[in-house]
C-alpha cells in the first residue's frame, strides 16, 4: 500500500488546471484516493487543538497511550462476559418495499420491512444485535445514530469494521446508557442505503419507570419516523396520516425521528411541549403555541401533546404527514405551518452541564466552504473543511478526558446538519449569542448559511469517530472528517478488497 503522503498527494502535486472565472481565476485541485486509511487523512494537517502532538498521555481501555502504546478500535467494546438483556436479530435484504398508501419502490428492508423493527430497551440494559446480510450486494453495516456506543460497535465501514458481505453476520453489543429516542441505519454506501430504507428506530426507556407505553411522563408513547421513499413522504413507513387514541386530558409522547436528508418541521393546532432533543431531556419545557420546531436530518425531538377534552388535535410532523391525537372517530383540519421557529437556544430553564466549557483543553474551528476540484476523476464543486478538500481535511485529535470546544462556521449557501458520532455536544452559542435556556444537547445540529455555532463536549468515549454532514450526498462530496483519540488505531481501510465505502 502506498505511503500516506504518496497516497494523498501524488495526484494533487501533478495538478494545475487553472480556469478563468469572471475577472479572477479558479484553481482546480485533483485527488486520486485508491485504498486508504482514515489514519492517514489530513497528513501534515492534524489539528491538536492547541496541544503538541503526543504531548499528553491518557489511558484508553486497557492500554496506556500517548507514548508508544496503541489500542485498536476493535478492542473498544462493551463488557465481553456480560450477558445481554436485550437480544435482537436483524436481517437486511435488497428487495421491493411495499409502501402502504403509496407505490412500491426498490430498496432495502430489515426483517422484511422498512423501517425495520423498533428496538426497545431499558436504560442500563446490555443490548446485543446480531446483524445478518442476506442479500445487500454492496455489503452493509448498522450505525446506532445518537447512541454513544463503544467504538467497535459504531458500524462505520472502513473505520470500525468491514462491511458485512452477503451471507455474513456481525454482532453489535452496547450498553443502553442514556434514555431517549435514537435510530439505526447502514453506514456502508449510506447515501443510497439510508435513502432507500435500511433503517429503524431505537427507544431507550428510563430506568426505574413503568414499561412502555406509559413511561412515567406520558400516558401513551409512540414513535413517528419520517422518511422519503422515492419521493413519497411517509410516517412509520406509510404514506398516510396516523390516529392515536387517547383519553381526554391524557398526555401523548410523540418521538419524532427525522431520517430524511433535509430539515423537518413539527407544529400543532394546539399547545405542546418539547420534552427532549436527540435523546436528552429538556429542563422545565414550557408550552409551545404558534411556533414550529425545526429538526435537522438525523435529529429527533420528543414532543408531549395533551389530548383535548373533545375531538382531536393534529400534530404535523415533517410538513406532509400528521398524527391525530384524541378521539379516534374525530378529525381536525390541517393548520398552516407557523412562520416563527422555536429557538431551542433559549427554551426551558438553565441547568448544570457537569463540566466547564470555559476551561477547554482543546479548541478547534470547523469552517465549511466549497471549492471546485476533481476526486477520483469526478469533477465537481466539492465541500471543504478549513479551506481543505477531502481527503486533505484537518483531523481533530483529542485525549481521553479532554474538554473540547469547537466553532462550526457555515460559509456556504446550503444547510448542513452536522453529526458527531459517539458523543453528544452542548450548544454554547449561535452567532455570538450565548445559550440561555435548558442545556441544548444534540448529536445532530443544523448549521444554516452564514451561521456559526460554538459547541463543547467531554472526550469520554475513546475511538475514531466520524464528524460529518448528515445530508449524506454532502458527505459523499467531502463534508466529513473525524475526531481521533490519541493512541487509537484502526486496521480497516476504505476502497480496498473489503469494499468499504462508508458514505
N, C-alpha and C positions, 0 to 999 in steps of 0.2 A: 504493500500500500504506500502511495507517495507520502512524503513528509507533510506535516501540517502546512508549512509555508508554501511548499510546492503545490499542494492540493488546492489551496485557496487563492494563490496569487498568480499562477502561471498564465491564465488567460487574461487577468487584469493587466499584467505587465505589458502584454503584447497588444493592448487595445489603445486606440486613439482616434476614434471616429468623431470628428467634430462637424456638427450640423448647424448652419445658421438658423436662428430663430428670432425673427423681428430684427431689432437693432443689435442684439447680442449673440452669443454663441452658447451652445449646449453640448456638454461633454457626455459621450456615451461610454459607460464602462461595461465590461463583459466578464462573466464568471462562468466557468465550467465546473460543475460540482463533482461529478463522479461519486464514488463511495466516500463517505466522510463520517467523522465522529463529532458530536457536539463538543467534545473536549477540546477540539481544535478550532472551533469557531471564534472569530474575533481575535485571532492570533496577533499579538502585539498591541491589542486594544482592550485587554481585560481591564475592567473597572473595579477597583478595590475600595471604592467609596471613601478615599482619604487614607486608607491603610496601605502600607507597602506589602507587596506580595509575600506571603509566608511569614508575615510579622507576628501573627498570633497563633496560639495553639488552642485546640479545643478537642474535647472527647466526642467522637461520633460513634454511636452504637457501642461495639466492644473494642474498637480500635482507637488509638490516640493518633490524631492527625495534626498537621501543622509543620512538623519537621519532615520526616520521611515516611510516616505512616499513611496508608491509603485504605479506604473502605469502598467496596463495590456497591453499587445501587442494589444488587441482588441480595446483599446482606442486611438491608434496611427493611425488616419485616415485622409483622406482628408476632406475639409470643408463639413459638412453634409448637409447644406442648399443650397449649390451652385448647380445650375442646370448643367447637363452635356452638354458639347459642342459636344462631340462625344459619341454616344451610339451604342454598338455592342452586339449582342447575338451570343455566340459561343457554339455549341452543340457537345459534344465528344461522339464518338461511337467506339465500338470494332468491327471491320469488315475487310473485304478484301480490300486492297488498290490496285487500278489499277495503274501500273507504265508504262506510255506511253514509247514505245521504249524498254521496258523490260518485265519482267514477274510479275504477281500479287503476293503480299505477304499478310499474315495475320498480321494485326496491328491495328492502331488507326487512326481515322480521326477526323477532326474538320469541322463541316458543310459539311460533306460528302467528303472532300478531304484531302490529305496530300501532301505538307504542307497545313495548314488551311488558311483561308482568311488573306490577308495582311491588317493590320490596319494602316491607315494614319491619323495623327493629326497634328495640328499646335502648335508650341511652346506656352505654356501658356494655352492651352485647358485643360478642365477637361474631362478626359476620363472615361467612365463607361462601364464596360464589364459584361454582365450577362452570367455567365457560367452555362451550363446545362450538367449533366452527364446522357446521355440516356442509355448507355449500357456498360460502362467500369466497369467490375466486381470488380476490386480491389479498386475502388474509384479513383478519380483524382483531380488535382488542376491545376492552372495556375500560373507559376512564370514568372515575367517580367524581363528577363535577361538583365542586364545593365541599366535598368531604376531605378532611385533612388526613388522608391515608398515609401509611408508611410508603416510602418512595418506591419500593419494589412492587407495590400494588397500584401505582398510578396509571398504568395502562397506556403509556405513550410509546408507540412502536419506534424502535431505533434508539430509545433513550433508557427506558426502564425494562423493556422486554423486546423480544422479537414478535412480529405479528404472528398470530395463531393461524397456521395454514389449514386448508380444507382437510378434515379428518383429525385435526389436532385439538388439544384442550389445554387450558391454563387455569390455575386456581388462584383466586384473589382472596386475601384474608386481611381484615382490618377491624379495629375496634370502633364502634359507633360512639365516638366521644362526645360529639355535640348534637343535641336535639335540633331538629329543623327539617326543612324541605330541600331536597337535592335531586340530582338526576344522574343517569349513566348514559354514556354514548361511546361509540367507537372513536378511537384516536389513531386509526390507520386509514389513509385516504379519507380523512374526516370530512373534507368539504363535500364529498359525494355521499359517503355512508351515513353521515348525520342527516343531511338534507333528505335522503331517501329512506329514513326511518329506522336506523339501527340505534334505538334509544329506549329509555323507560324512566320511571320516577322512583325515587327513594324517599321514604319518610322515616325519620328517627324520632320516636316519641320520648318525652321527658321521663327520666327515671322517677319511680315512686308515685306515678299518677295512674289513674284508671286507663285501661286499654282503649284503643280506638273503637268506635267513633268519638266518644267523649274523651277529651284529652286534659280535662281539668280546667280549661279556659273556654270551651265551647261545647255545645250540645250535639252538633253534627260536624264532622270533619271530612272534607272532600278535596281531591286533587283536580286542578284544572290545567291540563297540559296542552299548550298551544303548539301547533306545528302546521307547516305549509306543505302539503303533499301535491306536487305537480300543479301548483297554483291554487289549490283548494285549501281555504282556511278551515282548520279542524280544531275541535275541542275533545281531548281524550280520544283522538283517532277518528272522530265522526264529524262530518261536515254538516252539523246541525247544533242547535242550542240544547241545553240540558235543563231539567227541572229538578230541584232539590226540595223534597217535602220537609217542612219544619213547622213545629208548633208555634203559635203566636207568642212573640216575646222571647223565643229561644235564639241562641247565637250560633251562627254557622261560620266555621273557619274554612276559608277557601284558599288552598295552597296553589297559587298561580305560578306555573313554570313556563318560561319563555324559551323554547328550543329553536326558535327561528333565527334568521340572520340579521334581523333589524329590531328596532325598539318597538315594544308593545305598550299600549295604553290600557289602563284599568280605571273604570269610573262606574258610578251607580246613580240611579234616580232617587236614592235615599242615603242617609249617612252611613259611613263605615269607618273602621279604624285599620291602620296598617300596623299589625302586631309583630311582624318580623320581616327582615330583609336578608336574603341569602343565608337563611338558617340561623340568624341571630335576632333575639327578641329586641323590640323597641321598648325603651324605658318610658313608661307613662304616655302611651299613644293617645292622642285626642281624636275626637270625631272629625271626619273629613266630609265636607259638603261643597258642591260646586267646583271641585277640583279633580284632576286626573292624576294618577300615579304612572310614571313612565318607567318601564322595566327594560334594561339592556338585554341584548342577545345573551342567552345563558343565565340570566338573572332570575331570581324568584322573589315573590312578595306574598306574604300571608296576610289576608285581609279578613276582618271579622265583621259580619253583617247580621243585624238583628232582624228576624222575621217580623213582618208587620202584624198588627192585630187583625187586620182583614186583608185578604187578597195576597199579593205577591210583590216582591221587589226585584228589579232587574239589575244584575251586576254585569256590566260589559267587560269582557276580557279579550284584549287584543284587537278591539275595534269591530271585527267581523262576527264574533261569536258572543253569546250571553249565557248566563246562568240565572234562571228564575227561581227565587227562594221564597218559600211560604206555602200557601195553599196550592197543591198540585193541579187542581182543576181551574185555577185562575191564571190570568195572563196580565202583562203590563206592556205598554207600547215602548219602543226604543226611545232613549233620550239622547240628545246631541252630545258629542264629546266636548267637555269644557275646554276653554282656551287657556285657563290658568292651571299651572302644574304645581303639585305639592312639592315643596322644597324640603327634601329629607335632611338637608344640612341643618335645618332649624326646627325639625319636627320632634316632638317628645321632649323629655327633660334630661339634662346632663346627668352623667353617672361616671364613676371612676373607670379608667381604662385598664388599670392593672400594670401599667408601665409608663415611663416618662418619655414621650417623643422628643422633648426638648433636649434630652441627653443622648441623642442618637450616636451610635458608634460608627455608623456609615451613612453617607448621604449620596444620592445619585440623581441624575437627570435622565429622563426618558422622553426625548423630543422626537415627535413623529413628523416626518416630512415626506417628500416624494422626489423621484429623480428618474430620468429616462435611462434605460440600460438594457442589457441582454443577460438572461440567466439560462444556462443550458440551451443556448440557441434560440431562446424565446424572447423576442424584443417586447418591451413594454414600459409603462410608466410605473416603476416599482416603488414600494414604500421604503423609507429609510428610518433608521434609528440613530439619533445624534449625528445626522448627516451621512451615515454609512449604510450601504446597501448589503443585503443578505448575500453571503454568509459572514461578511466582514463587519458584523454589528458588534457593539460592546456587550460583553457578558458581565453580569453583576455578581461579583464574588462576595460571599459573606462567611462568617464563622458562627458556629452554634452559640446561641445566647446573645448575639448582637441585637441591638435595637436599630432598625433600619428605617431611614426616611427617604422618600422618593418624590420627585416632582415630575408629573406627567404633563406634557405640553402637546397640544394638537395644532400643528401648523399647516393642516390640510383642510380641504373643503368637505371631508366626509366624517361621519360619526364613527368612533372607534370604541366598541365595548371591550375594555381591557380585562383580561382574565389571568390571574396568577394561580398556578397550581400549588396545592399543598399548604396554603396559608390563607387566612383572612386578613384583610388590611382595614385600618380605620381611616376614614376621610378626615383630614385636619382642616382643609380649606379649599375653596374654589375661587379662582381669580383673586386671590388675596383676602377673601372674606372668610374669617375663621368659623368653624363649626360651632353652633350654639345650642343644638338640641341633644337628643339622645345620641350616644356614640353610634355612628353610622358605619357598621361593619359590613363589608362586602367582599366577594371574590370576583365579581363582575361589575365593571363601572363604565358607564357611558361617558366618554370624553368628546364633547361636541366641538365643531370647528371653532378655533380660536380660544378654546378654554384651556385652563391649566389647573391641575389639582395637586395638592400635597397629601400624601398618604404615608402611613407608618405601619410597621409590623415588627413582631419579635421573631427572629430566626430560630425557631424552636422545633423544626422538623427537617433533619438533615437529608440532603439529596441533591439531585439535579432537576430543577423544576422549570417547566415551560412558563413563559410570561408573554402572552400573545393576544392579538385581537381575535375576538370570537365571532366577528364576521369572517367566516372561515376562508372565503375567497381572498380576503386581505392577508391572512396568514400564509396562504399559498404564494402570494406575491411578496413575501418577505417581511411581513409585520410580526415577527416572532424572535424572541431572544430567550435567555434563561437566567434564573437565579441559581448560582452554583456554590455549594458549600465547599469550603477548603478541605481537601483530602478525600473528597468523594469522587469516584471514577465510575465509568460505565464500560462494559465490554461490548455493547451493542453499537451497530453502525447503521447509517441511513443510505439507501440506494445500493446496498450490497446484495449478496446472494440470498439473504432472508427476505428481500423485497420490502423492507421497511420504508414507509412513506407516511410520516405522522400527520402531515397536513393534507 
